[in-house]
C-alpha cells in the first residue's frame, strides 16, 4: 500500500510541476499595478466587502481570462461597469503579473 501511495504521490508531484509552471513576479512592479485593485480585492486578495470576490488562490488562468474579458468588453453583467474601466488600459503583461500575484496569495 505504501509503495502505491508513493508512486501516486511522485507522479502527482511530477505532473503537477508540468501543469503549474513557476512564474516569477516582481513584487514591487505588481504593487504598483494593483493599487486600484486593493480598494475592493485587498492587497492579499481577500475582498474588503462581501460583494467583491476574493482573488487569493484563484487559478491564474481564470484571473487572466476574466481581466481580458473585462478589457475587451465581453463581460457585461454584475460589476462590469466597475471592472471594465479598470481593465481597459492593462497590458497582457500587467494582467499576467497581477494574476500570478493574486493566485499565489
Beta strands, then each sheet from edge to edge (+ up, - down):
end
